[in-house]
Amino acid sequence: MALTSTVYHLTIELSDLDRQVYETLDLRVARHPSETMRYMLTRVIAYCLCYEEGMAFSKGGLSAVDDTPLAVRDLRGDLQVAIEIGTPAADRLHRVSKSAPRTVVFTHNDVAQLHRAVSKKAIHRVADIEVYALAPAFLDALGEATERTSHWSMVLTEGQLYITVGDKAVSGAVTRHALEG
């Protein structure tokens, strides 16, 4: 018998002071059985911190190997922003950066892993790829506070992320890194 995804219903009050974005997001996020909680939370945080009109999770979820986990498309359906999660392979990053004007990676892993993965291959516009790291301890604390139906209050200011879930508050840095030295 195949395992099924677990659906999380997250209502998120987003206050991104760095970008002046204030939204209430109502998300239903399917967590695949092979997906870690850290990966799912990184997907949700990436969605929020890159949120703009046209933002969507990939239709096929983790099994959609040709699609990035998150993308922003314009009204014509043209890809504007491609967002990868974790430690994507160099070949994948090369292909993605050629397909979208803006490429972003949010990682919950050691950034050195990503540097090693991309250092041996040529990647299209590697200097333009935005990389943001989230600390595993921050994600673990957020995972402990998040239930299948949760309300988050999320504030980003000066690169510091504050999330309140019920009576629990967690915070962590959103650290930007460059792929090219």
N, C-alpha and C positions, 0 to 999 in steps of 0.2 A: 504494500500500500504506500503510495507516494505521500510525502508530507506536504502540507499546504502552507501558504504564507500566513503570517499573523498581521492583521491590519491594526494600525495605530491611528486613532483619531486625535489630531493635535490642533487645538485652537491657539494661535500664537499672536500676541499683541506685540508687533515689531516696532521698535523705535531705534532706527539706525541714524544716530546723530551725526555720524561721519559723512553720510550721503544725503541727509535730510529726507529719509524715507520713513513714513509712518503709515502702517497698514495693519489690519486685522486679517490674518490668514487662517483659513479653515482647510486643513490638510488631512487627507486620508492616505497614509503611507503603508504600503505592503512591505513587510520584512520577510524576505525569502528565508527558508529554513537554513541555507548555508551562509547567510549574511550575519555578521557580528553586530552587536548592538552599537559598537563604536562606529562602524561603517554606516549604519542607518542614521545615527545621530549626526554624523558628518554630512550626509546627504541633505538632511533637514536643515542644518545650519547653513550649508552652502546655498540652498534654495532661498533662505531668508536673507542672507547677506548679499546675494546677487539679484534679489527680487526686482523685477521690472515687468511691464506688460509683455505678455507672450512667454513667460517662464513656465516650464513644464518638466515633470519627471518623464523619463523615457517610457514609451507605451509598453514595451516588453519587459521592463524591469531589468534585473540582473542578467536575464537570458538574452537580452537584445544586444548581442556583441558588436553590432555595427553602429549602434547609437551610444552617445554619451549618456551617463546617468541623468544629467540635467541639460537643458538647452533653452535658449531664448530664440524664438522665431518671430519675424515681423509678420504683418498682416497678409503678405503674399505667401508666407510659409518658408521664406529664405532664412537659413541659419545665421544668426547674428552673434551668439555667444554659445560656446561649447564648454561644459563644465565636467571635468573628470574628478573622480574620488579615489583616494588611496595612493597607490604607486603604479600608475599606468606605464606600460612598456614604451620604450623609445619609439618603436615603429608606430604604435597607436598615437602617441603624441604628435609625431611627424604628420600623420594622416589628418588628425583632428585640426592641427594648427593650419593646415592648408585649406581646410573646408570652412573655417569660420574666421571672421575678422578679429574676434577676441577669443582667446583660450585661457581658461582658469582651471587650476588644480587645487582642491582642498584635500589635505592629507591628515590622517590620524596616525600615521606611521612616522618613523624617524626620517627626517628630510634627507639625511645622508643616503638612505636607500634609493630615493628618487634621483639624487645626483649621480649615484653609481649606475643606475639604470639608463640614464640618458647620456652619460659622459662618453660612451664608446660609439655613438651613432650621430649622424648629422640630423638635426631636427629643424624643420622649416620655422623661421622666425622665433628661435628658441629664446632670444632675449626679450621678446614680447609676451611670453607665457607668464601669467601671474600665478604664483604659488603661495598658498596660505596654509599654515600648520596649526593644528589644534592639539593641545596636550592630552595624552591618554588619561591622566588622572582627572582632568576636567570632564572628559566624556564619560568616564566611569561613574563619577559623582552624579552627572546629569542622568545617566542610565538608571541609576538606583532610584532617582526621584520620579522618573517618567513611567507612568502606567499606560495601559492600552488606550485609555481616554484621559487626556491631560490638557491642562490649560497652562501655557507658558507666557510669561511676560519677559520679553527679550529686549535688552538695551545694548547697543554698541556705541561706545564713545572712545575716541582716541586709541583704537585698536584693542580695547578691553571689552570683553563680552560678559554681560551679567544676565543670568536667566533665573527667574523665580518660578518654581513649580509647586503649587500649593503653599505650604509653609517652609519649603526648603529653597535656599538660594545658593547658586553656584556661580563661580566666575572663573574666567581664564582668558589668556591673551590669544588674539588672532594675529599670528606672526607672519609677516610677508617675507618671502625668500626669493632670491634670483636663481635661475637654473644655470646661468652662465656666469663664470667667475670674474 
